[in-house]
Amino acid sequence: MKKSSTHKKHKKIIARDLSKLYHFLLKNLGAQNWWPGNSAFEIMVGAILTQNTNWANVTSSIANLKKAGMLNPGQMYAKRRSLPKMIRSSGYFRIKSQRLISFVKYYLDKYQGSVMKILKVSAEKLRIELLQVYGVGDETADSILLYALNRPVFVIDAYTRRIFSRHRLINYSDEYRKIQRIFHDNLPTVVDQYNEYHALLVYLGKNYCHKHDPDCSLCPINSF
């Protein structure tokens, strides 16, 4: 009985802290308006291109694809031999070309490249399918689900691990789904909040909570 009571108390503390931090960040940093993209497919492509690089490098690749008329599944697959040249700025362009082609083939074969069709499938089923696509891991799959398809899944990235492990709410090396469950269990299941929270953490990680030499004295949550 005592153990159960302690566990419930601990969960309340985590839920309070996660919610408190979210509202603090939103008030002090403002809405981030993520993810940049004019269509669900553009966001899907961006989620793959942004692997191991920064967003500034991705925007150039996206611009090239738009100019070439390749930001739709059919045209991208038809012109797939041009992909490496188009996305060179995003880094690892040959590998990412293969990943994009694999994803687009899945999207066309399974859903005919239709957002309306893919939206009819549950988030959990889609997640299983996405993880079977070459080059799509947990973070990329969840970014597609959250940002492109508006599904309530919290994205766990290196910034999230770094910030919350430094504040001793998680262990950095914990398994992806274990960390994700902490957010799912202790926050309202609201797409907009998951979206905004993750974007705020990315901003915090990029600007203050660096991997090396973090700017703790200037960090907005140094006293949190």
Long-range contacts (C-beta under 8 A, 24 or more apart in sequence): 11-185, 11-186, 14-169, 14-182, 14-186, 15-185, 15-186, 15-187, 17-169, 18-169, 18-182, 18-183, 18-186, 18-187, 19-186, 19-187, 20-224, 21-221, 21-224, 22-187, 22-193, 22-196, 22-197, 22-200, 24-220, 24-221, 24-224, 25-197, 25-200, 25-201, 25-204, 25-220, 25-221, 26-196, 26-200, 28-220, 29-200, 29-203, 29-204, 29-220, 31-196, 32-196, 32-199, 32-200, 32-202, 32-203, 33-199, 34-147, 34-195, 34-196, 34-198, 34-199, 34-202, 35-143, 35-147, 35-148, 35-195, 35-199, 37-147, 37-148, 39-71, 40-115, 40-148, 40-149, 41-71, 41-72, 41-73, 41-113, 41-115, 41-148, 42-71, 43-144, 43-147, 43-148, 44-103, 44-107, 44-144, 44-148, 45-71, 45-76, 45-100, 47-140, 47-143, 47-144, 47-147, 47-148, 48-96, 48-99, 48-100, 48-103, 48-135, 48-136, 48-140, 49-87, 49-90, 49-96, 49-100, 50-90, 51-92, 51-96, 51-99, 51-135, 51-140, 52-91, 52-92, 53-90, 53-91, 53-92, 57-89, 57-90, 57-91, 58-89, 58-90, 60-89, 60-90, 61-86, 61-87, 61-88, 61-89, 61-90, 64-89, 72-113, 73-104, 73-107, 73-108, 73-113, 74-108, 74-113, 76-100, 76-104, 77-101, 77-104, 77-105, 77-108, 80-104, 95-135, 96-135, 98-134, 98-135, 99-133, 99-134, 99-135, 99-136, 102-133, 102-134, 102-135, 103-133, 103-134, 103-135, 103-136, 106-133, 115-149, 118-149, 119-149, 123-149, 123-151, 123-152, 123-153, 126-151, 127-153, 138-176, 138-177, 139-176, 142-180, 146-191, 146-194, 146-195, 146-198, 147-195, 150-191, 151-191, 152-189, 152-190, 152-191, 152-194, 153-180, 153-184, 153-194, 154-180, 154-183, 154-184, 154-187, 154-194, 154-197, 154-198, 155-194, 155-198, 156-180, 156-183, 157-198, 157-201, 157-202, 158-205, 158-211, 159-201, 159-202, 159-204, 159-205, 159-206, 159-209, 160-198, 160-201, 160-205, 162-205, 162-209, 162-211, 163-201, 163-204, 163-205, 163-209, 166-209, 166-214, 167-221, 167-224
